[in-house]
């Protein structure tokens, strides 16, 4: 007998589970579905085409005297994805929080009878879920979370436990792959991919969003989370050096104070936008920027923005992030610059390219992007998972025959 979420469940070898029962994938994510559309949303929405997907988010605090509960709703922008958000009384001790989360998880999984896949983006959700016995455990390491600001001290210990429990490990970039490949015997690198059809909309003339239409050109833009990975000093220096350029910053400010952001007449902060809105903003830019700080938090990142910007038809200027240099540094449409002076010069080169797409730089980028779709990435992941599930089922059948 398997013990799933504290409830005995007959294994497939006992022939108690109908073959028609759907597979369920529960994704434990540190990123909220409605925050910024990133790797989890792209992959889970595609896995949901063939299985039931539960997207388990971090808890939300409620009144200290209220009772813990789960908010469950369907994702408005993805079919067959169920968003689950625990609500816990504020001020609960850690052990009480974990016990409450465990009870809520058990109750939610109690009715599942088909195969179960546990997919983790964060090891911080292990304490309340380690008792669950899924048919397969996946660790998709999209970031080196231990390097982020305010990372818990015991995160690395939990990560090692998750690696030990996982049947397969995916990484979101080459640098992460190199960091994990010797810690597990089944690690696969899947670089950041792109929904080309979505971002190619930016290549056609679009109406400028209301908060961008009056901004002077040339426009150099960034979209994404503005946090400790963002080089505010670099942005300030470049904006000061070219006051006639407009710098458009799109995205939420997280983990840093807005007081830390450079304030200049030619820097415009437009706040968070939806995934569907991004092509319209991108369409109105001349150059796309990735002014990432070179620090611990960016040591292993592989920005999804690189292929998205290129799919939108915009040349890119980036600081020397290792995975960007490795995979895109040879492209004419991607300029790498480390200092403010180099960044300004690279932006000037990129501005020239933006006015000459017929020069061949865009065709070169398109050739690279042709092999970088989220559909292909998810299909390859699904193939590896299917092979593992099939191998495990075959082994269980062989054991059953031997026992008989």
Order of alpha helices (4+ residues) and beta strands (2+ residues): beta-beta-beta-alpha-beta-beta-beta-alpha-beta-beta-alpha-beta-alpha-beta-alpha-beta-alpha-beta-beta-alpha-beta-alpha-beta-alpha-beta-alpha-alpha-alpha
